[in-house]
Amino acid sequence: MKVLVVNCGSSSLKYQLINMDDESVLCKGKCDVIGGSMDAITPPFIEYKGRSGKKIKETMPLPDHLAAFKAVVKYMTDPEEGVVASLDEISAIGHRIVNAGPFFKESTLVTDEVIETFKEKSIPYAPLHNPPALQGINACLETMPGIPEVLVFDTTFHQTMPEKAYLYGIPYEYYLNHGVRRYGAHGMSHEYVTHEAAKLMGKPENELNMISCHLGNGSSISAIKNGKCVDTSMGFTPLEGLVMGTRSGDLDPAILEFIMEKEEIDIHKMLNILNKHSGLLALSGSTGDVRDLRELRKQGDERAAMALEVLSYRIRKYIGAYMAVLGHVDCITFEGGIGEHNPDVVKACVDGLEEFGIIYDDTNIEDEMYEGIVSTPESKVKMFVIATNEEIIIAKEAMKLAQ
């Protein structure tokens, strides 16, 4: 059984075709700068890695997601580089959905009713992510009709949070009438890493207490008790929680009104600032990319160093909070682009926690591709770097519902 996994952004489309018999990736790639001009410095392009294993990149007009999907189909069925003779070999399509609000709690097959509900009710719960996801769903329906499509939600893993963790201290009617609560994000990553951590610890998942740190341009931390999520740092939207690449994370909500009055801006511009012009980018004044910040720090850039300190401090604070939530912690995991490739940043996130039995092993501190255990034998709490795999979670859900 072959499953196509799709993850649409506002101007991008990431894809993987997975053979579920052995969970091997048959082809993968992305379409980027969708809607962009062919005369731009970076024009629209598709990247594809298929039968030969070499990465192919081709610039081409991609006015919308429909054109992007047609380009993907062309490469997947190409006589030389393609991996399927026809689309009939694809049994299901799985779409990653960040947050559909209270309307969808579990993965669901795409129907006319589902699309209408998602379009009319779910967009506000992830306004940056849901519109392109909807475009991707419609493009698949037109390009690959007859293939079952499944929506897989990042919020599903967090549905096990208790009320005390997901409710906000605002009028209860806002929760009842509008679904205002903590939803979380990166659920598929946290779920995958929970499975892998249980294997590494040699414990059943339902006996595992862990703190999962998904660290990338967007970051979140989850407290997992007996294999189930009981709290997570992202909230009603992916804006809450840690300081991120361009997102502010936690802040006093009164700051919004204060800045809006001082700068004479409206709420839409304010939210754009918090989502796209804050976080590490704002703190450093130059970049939100941790790789660049590390290099700038080496060159003596004080603001870059300060931004990295703020990042590690906020992560460390959440780890401490979730230790209190869980009571007993078996392990801490680090995943995502930052978590998997920046051991010095990971070390900074747990420095000072030695009294809690958390001791980082810096033997591989220079290895930016290190994966595995990163705690010392004396550490009471094990720490692991685990390469996350959200796509396989999506593919398994899509296969299950399609069958």
C-alpha positions, 0 to 999 in steps of 0.5 A: 500500500502506497500513501502520499503525505502532503504538507501545504504552506502558504507558498510551499508544498512538501510531499512524500510517497511512502510504501507502507509495506516496509515504511520506505520512502519512494520519493519526496521533495517540495514545491516552493515559491508557489505563486511567485514570479518567474522573474524573481531572484528565486523563481517557483521550483520543484525539488524531487528525489525519486527512483535514482536517489538524486535530487532534481530541481526544476524551476517552472511556473507554479501559479497555485497549489493545483499547478504544484500538485500537477508537477508532483504527479508528473515527476512521480509517474515519469518513465525514468525518475518516477516511482509509480506507473499510474496514480492507481497505485496510490491507496491514500493521501494524508494531509497534515492539518495544524489545528481544526479547533473543536470541530475535528478531534481525530483523523477523518476521511475527506468528504464534502461535509468535512471540507465545508466544515473545515472551510467555514469553521476551522480556518480561524484556529490556524489562520496562517496554516489552514487556508493553504491546507484547504488549497492542497486538499482541493488540488488533490481532489482535482488532480487525483480524484477517487483516491481516499484523502485523510485529514490528520491533525497535529492537535489529536495527540494533545486531546488527552490534556485535562481541563486544568491544563487546557482551560484559560482563566477567561470567561468560561463562555468563551470556551463553551461558545467559541472553543477557546482553549489550549490545543497545542501543535507538533502533536505528530512529532511528539507522538512519534518521539514518544513511541521511539523513546519507549523503545530506547528506554525499554519500557511500555509506553503506558508506563513512560513519563517524559518531556518532549522538546520539539525545537525548530523554527516553530518550537513546543514542549510537551509533558507526557505521562504514562504515554499520554500528553498532559500539557503542552507549551503551544496554546490556542494557536502556535504563537504561545509558549517558547521564543521561536524563530520569528514568533514571540511566545509567551508575553503579557497580553496587555503589551498588545494594547500598549504597543498598538497605541504607541505605534498606532497600528491595528490588531492585524499588524500587531499579530503579524509582528508577533508571528513573523517579526518577533522571537529570535529574529527580533532579539538578534536584530538580524536572523531567526535561524539558530545556525546563523545565530551560533555563527554570529555569536562566534564572531562576538555578536552580543545580540545573537548571543543574548537571543540564544540565551533567551531561547535556552532559558525559556526551554529550561524553564518549561522543562522545570515546570513540566518536571513539576507537572509529571512528578517523575521523569524517565527521559527528556527528548530533543527533536526538530531542526534545532534539537537534532543538529545543535548539541551546544544549544541542547546542552545550554537548555539543561545546564544548571539542572544537575541537582535534578539528576539531569546531566548532559554528556558533551562527548559529542558536542561538536557532532552536529548530526548526532543522534541517540543518548546525550546524557551521562551514565550518572544522569538519573533522567535519560536524554535522547536526540531523536530524529522525528518523523511526522510523515510516518504518523500521517501515513499510518493514519491515512492508511488506517482510515482508507482501509 
